[in-house]
Amino acid sequence: MNGSTQLRVYTVREGLLDEWAGKWRELVVPLRLEFGFEIHGAWLDREKNQFIWLLSYAGPESFAERNAQYWASPQRKRMGLDPKEYLLKTEVREVEPVASSGA
């Protein structure tokens, strides 16, 4: 993966994990892709009530610039999805791949 990659860990309000995952899949994923982001997977940790996903951007702008454009877009505003209604805590980590050895 070139560019910037983020590992995002969201702690979701009790009882809303599946609903959040559905809204994310239905609303967030298509718009993120439209804005040139790549999504490399998403996982549920039911024991900790967490939603975990891997997001990258390798376009001409920085990740932060493109992310700001995503959040400021009319499409995002029309989405009507307020993360505060679902998420108790958000952790965002910048990560980079480990080069594999060429054996």
N, C-alpha and C positions, 0 to 999 in steps of 0.2 A: 504494500500500500504506500503510495507516494503522497506527499502533502502532509496535512495534519490529521491525526486520528484521536478521537476521544472515546474513552470508556465511561459510560454514564450509568450510575447506579441510583435508582429512585426507590425510596421507601414509600410504599403506597398505603393509604388509609385502609384500615381493617375492612374487609369485605368488598373492596373495590378493585382488587388486582386483575381479575378477568375483564371487568368492564374497562379499566384503563388500557389493558393490552388490546382490546377490540377497537377502542377509539384511536389508539396509537396506530394500529394497522390500517384502519379505514381512513383516518384524516391526516395524521402526521407523515406517514411514510410517503404517500404520493406527492405531497408538497415538498418534502425534503429532497426527493428525487428530482422534482421539477427545478429546484434551486441548485442542482448539480452535486448534491451530497451523495455519498454511497453509504448504504447500511449493510454491515457485514454480519448481522445476526442479532437476535434478541432472545433473552432467556428469562424465565420466571424462577425465582427462588421462593417457593411457597412457605418454607419454614421461617424465613425472615421477612416475608411479605414484600419482596423486592422485585423490581423490573430492571433488567440489566441489558444494555445494548451498546453496540460498537458503531460509531459514526465517523466518517472521514470526509475531507474535502481537499481536492487537489487542483482547484481552478486558479484563475489569475489573481483573485483577491485572497487575503488571508482568511483563515477559518473564522476569526472573530468578525471581520467585515462582512463576510457572506452570511454568517449567523445573524448579525444585526439586520441585514437586508431581509432575511427570512422572517424574523419577528416583526419587522416594520411593514411587511407587505400587506396589501388589502386582503389577499387570499387568507393569510394567517388570522387577520382580524375577523374575517367572516366565518372562520372555522367554528367559533363559539366554544372553544375548548380551553378552559382555564385550568392550568396544571395545579393551581393552589387548591382546587376542589378535590383533587385526587392524591397529591403528593405531600408527604410530611417532611421529607428530606431529599435533597438532590446532591449527589457527589459526582463531580466531573474530573476526570484524570486524563491528562495528555499522555498518550502512550506511543511507543514506537516499536516496530517489529525487530526481532532478534534475527540477525543474519544467520542462515543455516550454513553449516560447513559443507563444502563441496567435496564429499568423499568419493 
